[in-house]
Amino acid sequence: MIVKSRIPVFLDFWAVWCGPCKILNPIVAELEKEFDGKVLFLKVNVDIHKAIAGYFRVNAIPSIFIVNDKTVVKVIPGLQPKSVYAAALNDILAKNASSKPDSLSDVKSAKAQVQ
């Protein structure tokens, strides 16, 4: 079930009815621009993708799971300042200095699986 990717994956677990999730959306959009090509950003609607949310044992939303090399390396529950998410991503990228971005088709394929 873990997303196959040669770059870190930022999984944003959310729901339409979740107020804090709506606040997080523009923060994630900014991060996606800042980390373009370095991190794969995926949004997972917990009401539609219950199996994925169950697999990751999501018990609160919003929740961010950062997956690196098929392993969850960071879980950030609840709404946090942008700096918390950016620091977590920068830390992981520093540890993966030799990471190479996936091809665009791999990224589109992974996004299509959870949308």
N, C-alpha and C positions, 0 to 999 in steps of 0.2 A: 504494500500500500504506500510505502514511502516513495515520494516523487524521485525519479531518477534524473539527476542533474549533476553536471560537473562544476556548477557554481552553487553557492548557498541559496536556499529557498526560504522566502519569507512568507509564511502562511498566515493570513489574516482571517480568523474565524469570526463571523459576524452574523447578524440577522437584521431584516428590514425594520423590525419594531424596536430595535435597540438604540436608545438615544446616544449613549457614549460611542457606539459604532459609527453613528453619523458624524460625530465630532472627529473621530479618528480618520475618516475617509480622506479629507484633504491633506492630513499629515502623511498618510501612506502615499498619496499621489506625489507629494513633494519628495519623499524618500525614493520613490520609484524613478523620478527624474535624476536625482543626485547619484543613485547607484546603478544607473542604466548600463546594462551589459555586464555588471559585476554580481548582481543578485537577481534572482527570478522571484517576482512578486505574484502571489496567487491569493485570490479572495475565495473563501469557502463559506457559503451560506449554510449555516447549521440546520436550518429548517428543511432545506432541499437535500443536502448531503449529510444525512444523519449517520450513515455508515462511516464516513471519513471522520466526522466529529467524534464518534464513538471509538474509532481506532486510536485517535490521539487522546482520548479521555478528556475532552474539553468539558469543563464543568462551570465555566463562566465566560461571558462574552462582553466586550471583545477580548480575545486572547490571541497572542502572536506566538507562533512556534517557528523557530528558525532551525532548518534542517541543513546539515552539512555532511556530505559523504554518507547519505542514507541514515544519519543519526540525528535525533533531536538534540541540539547543543544548547538551546536557550528557549525558555518559556517566559513570556512577559504577559501576565494576566492583567486585565483591566486597562483603563485608559491611562496612558503615561505621557509625559512630555516628549516631544520629538527627539530631544537629545538622548533619551534613554534608548530608543530604537536605533538611532544613528551610532551611538557608542557600541551597542551590541554588534551591529553589522561591521563597523570598522575593526573591532576586535577579532571577529571571525575572519575577515578579509586579510588582516595582518598575519594571521596564522596560516592562511592559504595563499601566500604571496605568489606561488607558482600556478594558481588556478587560471584556467583559460575559459573564456565565455563559450557557452553552447552556441551552436549555429542557430540562426533565427528560426529555422523550421522546428528544431527541438524545443525551443521556448514556446512557440505557438502551439505545438502539439501538447505540451504539458499544461498550458493554460486551458486548452479546449477540454481536457479531461476533468477539470473541476468547475467549469462554468456551466 
